[in-house]
Amino acid sequence: MSYTSTVTRSEPLPSRLTYRLLPGADDLDSVRALLEAYRRMLAMLAEIRREHGLRANVVALSEHGYRRVRDETGLPARLVTLGIRDFAQRSAGLDPATVTSIPLDDKLFSVKGAAEIALTTLKGRRTMAYRVEGYDGPWRETSLARLTLAGDVLTIQVGVSVTAPATAPKEEARTMTETILTRVGRIIGGLSNAALEAVEDRNPLAVAEQALREIDAVIDDVRLDLGRIKAEEHRLTARRGQLQGELTALPDKLSVALASGREDLARSGIARQLDLESQIEAIDTSLADVAERHAATTKAMQAANAARRDAEHRIALLRRPSPKTADPLDGYGSEDAARAGRLDRSLRAVDRVTGTASAAADPSIEDLDRLHRDHAIEQRLAALKQGRPS
């Protein structure tokens, strides 16, 4: 069952899902530094509010405090924005020194499959193992999630709706990379000996063939996701190049403006310079997230292809006259040649969806992957031969 973390106000309140993170010593140090910087931000905002006589006004707090907080704490831009909103909502009687939690959104943390969570800190992205503690609730926060550090116990709580909204657009309702990884795990688990033996009386060949069809569906989905990710990367990179070009040209323009006595133009140019820097930083964060999603989706593709080879081999064994006496490794991988062009059927769909021909849509990439795998097989075989007693 899939879930979505985005819930509209017309829906019931979501449940609170708790992830218990399993950090290493360096991870804990990074989170403590992040929390300390967040507390400094709250103290600055309290000081700014007193100096300017502000109330819980997010716009005014952002205007007076955003740049100062960014410069003095080094916090990520998204966390500063979330923190200002969080401060405005919780400022009554708030003692920054006692704060133990930080608001998060889907750019500051992401679930990387069934085992890891990536978290943005002052020292870059940290990837930590986790376990699911369970659901309770309801979730009443306005932020997507909250990171809490109590002693050495590190948790992330997220508001989730167990069922995706029925009215959600088709594109928004699509499974994400981590759900695809879960699907890959399920189909691999379904191909285990125990699973096939459990349904032996109900025709294990039919079960394996159905698993093969499921794997094909997963592979098609992953290919489409790879195409979308590549198109998004291309779009972000192009936009970054445009902004960087404008930013590079600004210093000369500022010098000319000052030399001409046009301080007003120089001031406007500096304001534009700050805006461009902020936009480039946001794009860099997005590109880092795209790179992580690309790596995770590539792993899903590799796992799905491996599962397909396993399924094909099992089907071949089951179709033999005496499958129970056959060597389970006999001829493994020989089915590859028979299906060399099978995966090409979804390539044109990637182009239709993304409008961009991606590396995942290049048949030569499949040949390269196959060559790389064959090379790895030969290397391991040679190592085994060298290790044998003469």
C-alpha positions in Angstrom: 0.0 0.0 0.0 1.4 3.3 -1.0 1.0 6.6 0.7 1.3 10.3 0.0 2.7 13.0 2.3 0.7 15.8 0.7 -2.7 16.2 2.2 -5.3 18.9 1.4 -7.3 20.6 4.1 -10.5 18.9 2.9 -9.1 15.5 3.8 -9.0 13.9 7.3 -5.9 14.7 9.4 -3.1 12.5 8.4 -1.4 10.0 10.8 2.0 10.6 12.3 4.6 8.2 11.1 7.8 8.0 13.1 11.2 6.9 11.6 13.8 6.0 14.2 17.2 6.9 12.7 20.3 4.8 13.4 23.1 7.4 13.1 26.8 7.0 13.5 29.0 9.2 15.6 29.7 11.6 12.7 26.0 11.7 11.8 25.1 12.7 15.4 27.7 15.4 15.4 26.3 16.8 12.1 22.7 16.8 13.5 23.8 18.5 16.8 25.6 21.2 14.8 22.4 21.7 12.7 20.2 21.9 15.8 22.6 24.4 17.4 22.6 26.6 14.3 18.8 26.4 14.3 18.6 27.5 17.9 20.9 30.5 17.0 18.5 31.4 14.3 15.5 31.4 16.7 17.5 33.6 19.1 18.2 36.0 16.2 14.6 36.1 15.2 13.5 36.9 18.8 16.0 39.7 18.9 14.8 41.1 15.5 11.2 40.9 16.6 12.0 43.0 19.7 14.1 45.5 17.8 11.4 46.2 15.2 8.4 45.6 17.3 7.2 42.8 15.1 4.5 40.3 15.9 4.0 36.9 14.3 4.5 38.3 10.8 6.3 35.9 8.6 6.8 38.5 5.8 8.3 41.1 8.1 10.5 38.5 9.9 11.7 37.3 6.5 12.5 40.8 5.3 14.5 41.7 8.4 16.0 38.3 9.3 16.4 36.0 6.3 19.7 37.4 5.0 21.2 37.8 8.4 20.3 34.3 9.5 21.7 32.8 6.3 25.0 34.7 6.6 25.6 34.1 10.3 24.4 30.5 10.7 25.0 28.9 7.3 21.7 27.1 7.5 20.2 25.8 4.2 17.9 28.4 2.6 14.8 26.1 2.8 15.4 25.5 6.5 15.6 29.2 7.2 12.3 29.8 5.4 10.7 26.9 7.3 12.3 28.1 10.6 10.9 31.6 10.2 7.4 30.3 9.7 7.9 27.8 12.6 9.1 30.7 14.9 6.1 32.9 14.0 3.8 30.0 15.0 5.5 29.1 18.2 7.1 32.3 19.4 5.0 32.8 22.5 7.2 31.9 25.5 9.7 30.1 23.2 13.1 29.5 24.8 15.5 28.8 21.9 17.9 26.9 24.2 15.2 24.3 24.9 14.3 23.6 21.3 15.0 20.0 20.3 13.2 19.7 16.9 13.5 21.2 13.4 10.9 21.4 10.7 11.7 19.6 7.4 10.4 19.4 3.9 11.0 16.9 1.1 14.1 18.8 0.0 15.7 18.6 3.4 15.2 14.9 3.8 14.2 11.9 1.7 13.5 8.2 2.2 16.0 6.2 0.1 14.2 2.9 -0.2 13.5 0.5 2.6 16.7 1.0 4.6 18.1 4.6 4.4 17.1 8.2 4.9 19.1 11.1 3.5 19.2 14.3 5.6 20.6 17.7 4.7 23.0 19.1 7.4 25.5 21.9 7.6 28.1 19.4 6.3 26.1 18.2 3.4 23.8 15.3 2.9 24.1 12.5 5.5 22.6 9.0 4.8 21.5 7.0 7.8 19.8 3.7 8.3 16.4 3.7 10.0 13.5 1.6 11.2 9.8 2.4 11.3 8.5 2.9 14.8 4.9 2.9 13.7 1.9 5.2 13.4 0.2 7.5 15.9 -1.3 10.9 15.6 -3.0 12.7 14.2 -0.4 15.0 12.5 -1.2 18.6 13.3 2.0 20.3 12.0 2.0 22.6 9.1 5.4 21.4 8.0 5.8 18.1 6.1 8.0 16.6 8.9 10.0 17.3 12.0 13.5 16.1 13.0 13.9 15.6 16.8 17.1 14.9 18.8 16.6 13.8 22.4 19.9 12.8 23.9 21.3 10.4 21.3 17.8 9.4 20.1 17.2 10.8 16.6 13.7 10.6 15.0 11.9 12.0 12.0 8.1 12.3 12.2 6.1 12.7 9.1 2.4 13.3 8.4 1.1 10.6 6.1 -2.2 9.6 4.6 -2.3 5.8 4.1 -4.4 6.1 1.0 -3.6 8.5 -1.9 -6.3 11.0 -2.6 -8.8 9.7 -5.2 -8.9 13.1 -6.9 -5.1 13.4 -7.2 -3.8 14.0 -10.7 -2.5 10.9 -12.4 1.1 12.2 -12.5 1.0 13.1 -8.8 -0.4 9.7 -7.9 2.5 7.8 -9.6 4.7 5.8 -7.4 8.0 7.4 -6.5 11.5 5.8 -6.6 11.3 4.4 -3.1 8.0 2.7 -3.9 9.6 1.2 -7.0 12.4 -0.2 -4.9 9.8 -1.7 -2.6 8.1 -3.3 -5.7 11.4 -4.7 -6.8 12.0 -6.2 -3.4 8.5 -7.8 -3.5 9.0 -9.4 -6.9 12.4 -10.7 -5.9 10.9 -12.1 -2.7 8.2 -13.7 -4.7 10.7 -15.6 -6.8 12.3 -17.3 -3.7 12.3 -21.1 -3.5 10.0 -21.0 -0.4 7.4 -18.9 -2.3 7.4 -21.2 -5.3 7.3 -24.3 -3.1 4.3 -22.9 -1.2 2.3 -22.8 -4.4 3.7 -25.9 -6.0 0.2 -27.5 -6.0 -1.1 -24.5 -7.9 1.3 -24.6 -10.8 4.6 -22.9 -9.9 5.2 -22.3 -13.7 2.2 -20.0 -13.8 3.4 -18.2 -10.7 6.9 -17.6 -12.2 5.4 -16.4 -15.5 3.1 -13.9 -13.6 6.2 -12.7 -11.7 7.9 -12.2 -15.0 5.1 -10.0 -16.2 5.2 -8.0 -13.0 8.9 -7.5 -13.4 8.4 -6.2 -17.0 5.9 -3.7 -15.7 8.4 -2.5 -13.0 11.1 -2.2 -15.6 8.9 -0.1 -17.8 8.1 2.2 -14.9 11.7 2.6 -13.9 12.6 3.4 -17.5 10.0 6.1 -17.6 11.3 7.5 -14.3 14.9 7.5 -15.6 13.7 9.5 -18.6 11.9 12.0 -16.4 14.9 12.4 -14.1 17.2 13.0 -17.0 14.9 15.6 -18.5 14.6 17.4 -15.2 18.4 17.4 -14.9 18.7 18.8 -18.4 16.2 21.6 -17.6 17.8 22.5 -14.3 21.3 22.5 -15.8 20.2 24.8 -18.6 18.5 27.2 -16.3 21.6 27.2 -14.0 23.8 28.1 -17.0 21.5 31.0 -17.8 21.6 32.4 -14.3 25.3 31.8 -13.9 26.0 33.7 -17.2 24.0 36.7 -15.9 25.7 36.5 -12.6 29.2 36.5 -14.2 28.4 39.6 -16.3 27.2 41.6 -13.3 30.5 42.7 -11.7 31.6 44.5 -14.9 28.2 46.3 -15.1 28.5 47.3 -11.4 31.9 48.8 -12.0 30.6 50.8 -15.0 27.7 52.0 -13.0 29.9 53.2 -10.1 32.4 54.8 -12.5 29.5 56.7 -14.0 28.2 57.9 -10.7 25.1 55.8 -10.9 25.0 54.4 -7.4 21.2 53.7 -7.7 22.0 51.4 -10.6 24.8 49.7 -8.7 22.4 49.1 -5.8 19.9 47.5 -8.1 22.6 45.4 -9.6 23.7 44.2 -6.2 20.1 43.3 -5.3 19.9 41.3 -8.5 23.2 39.6 -7.7 21.9 38.4 -4.4 18.7 37.1 -6.0 20.7 35.2 -8.6 23.0 33.6 -6.0 19.9 32.4 -4.1 18.4 30.9 -7.2 21.6 29.2 -8.2 21.9 27.8 -4.7 18.3 26.4 -4.9 19.0 24.9 -8.3 22.2 23.2 -6.9 20.2 21.7 -4.1 17.6 20.4 -6.7 20.4 19.0 -8.9 21.9 17.1 -5.9 18.4 15.6 -5.2 18.1 14.7 -8.8 21.4 12.9 -8.7 20.4 10.9 -5.7 17.1 9.9 -7.3 19.0 8.9 -10.4 21.3 6.7 -8.5 18.5 5.1 -6.6 16.4 4.5 -9.7 19.5 3.1 -11.5 19.9 0.6 -8.7 16.2 -0.3 -9.0 16.7 -1.0 -12.7 19.7 -3.2 -12.1 17.8 -5.1 -9.4 14.8 -5.5 -11.7 16.9 -6.8 -14.6 18.6 -9.3 -12.2 15.2 -10.4 -11.0 14.1 -10.9 -14.6 17.1 -13.1 -15.4 16.3 -15.1 -12.3 12.7 -15.5 -13.4 13.6 -16.5 -16.9 16.0 -19.1 -15.6 13.4 -20.6 -13.2 10.9 -20.8 -16.0 13.4 -22.6 -18.2 14.1 -25.1 -15.4 10.4 -25.6 -14.7 9.7 -26.4 -18.3 12.3 -29.1 -18.4 11.0 -32.7 -17.9 12.7 -33.1 -14.5 13.1 -29.7 -13.0 13.6 -31.0 -9.4 16.7 -32.9 -10.5 18.2 -30.1 -12.6 21.2 -28.1 -11.4 19.7 -24.7 -10.5 22.8 -23.0 -11.9 22.8 -24.9 -15.2 22.6 -22.4 -18.1 21.9 -19.4 -15.8 22.1 -16.2 -17.8 21.9 -17.9 -21.2 18.4 -16.5 -21.7 19.9 -13.0 -22.2 20.6 -13.6 -25.9 17.0 -14.6 -26.5 15.7 -11.3 -25.1 18.4 -8.9 -26.3 15.9 -6.5 -27.9 12.9 -7.0 -25.6 13.4 -3.9 -23.4 13.5 -1.5 -26.3 9.7 -1.4 -26.5 9.4 1.4 -23.9 12.1 3.7 -25.2 9.9 5.7 -27.4 7.5 6.2 -24.5 10.3 7.9 -22.6 10.7 10.4 -25.4 6.9 11.0 -25.6 6.6 11.7 -21.8 9.8 13.8 -21.3 10.3 15.4 -24.7 14.0 14.6 -24.2 16.0 11.6 -25.5 17.8 10.4 -22.4 20.7 8.1 -21.8 18.2 5.5 -20.5 16.6 5.6 -23.9 19.7 4.8 -25.8 20.0 1.1 -26.9 23.8 1.4 -26.9 23.6 2.0 -23.1 22.0 -1.5 -22.7 24.9 -3.0 -24.7 27.3 -1.1 -22.5 25.6 -2.4 -19.3 25.6 -5.9 -20.7 29.3 -5.6 -21.6 30.1 -4.3 -18.1 28.2 -7.2 -16.5 30.0 -9.8 -18.7 33.3 -8.2 -17.8 32.5 -8.5 -14.1 31.6 -12.1 -14.5 34.9 -12.9 -16.3 36.9 -11.1 -13.6 35.3 -13.1 -10.8 35.8 -16.3 -12.8 39.5 -15.5 -13.2 39.8 -14.7 -9.5 38.2 -18.1 -8.6 40.6 -19.9 -11.0 43.6 -18.2 -9.4 42.4 -19.2 -6.0 42.2 -22.9 -6.8 45.0 -25.2 -5.5 47.4 -26.1 -8.3 
